Amino acid sequence: MPRPTSERGAVVAETAVALPFLLTLLLAGIWCTGLVITKIQSIDVSRDVARALARGDSPTQVESLIRQISPPNTTVTYRTAPTIQVTVKAIPRAFAPFLPAPTQTTQATIHPEPTQPARR
């Protein structure tokens, strides 16, 4: 019996096989981008809060700054002696409920600025 030489429908079959793989790659890329964005935001928050504490801002000013610049699902803790250490824990927004949302943790450490003027 002769084999059919027509390749009719081959493109549809190849697309049906490749499309789930391509969609999975797209979803993974978007998820990784969200993780990177969350990490960058956490770094910015920890750095800015540490600078405010080093300048000697009051606790109410620091708390106001934290509320202004922190993304949702973020916890900011800090310690001021002997050096200023700020820890930010952020959970990225869930892109899909079946993907894990690892906690992004960043720290910033800085020495406080001198409070007395320099002698000449």
Secondary structure, 3 states (H helix, E strand, C coil): CCCCCCCCCHHHHHHHHHHHHHHHHHHHHHHHHHHHHHHHHHHHHHHHHHHHHHHCCCHHHHHHHHHHHCCCCEEEEEECCCCEEEEEEECCCCCCCCCCCCCEEEEEEECCCCCCCCCC
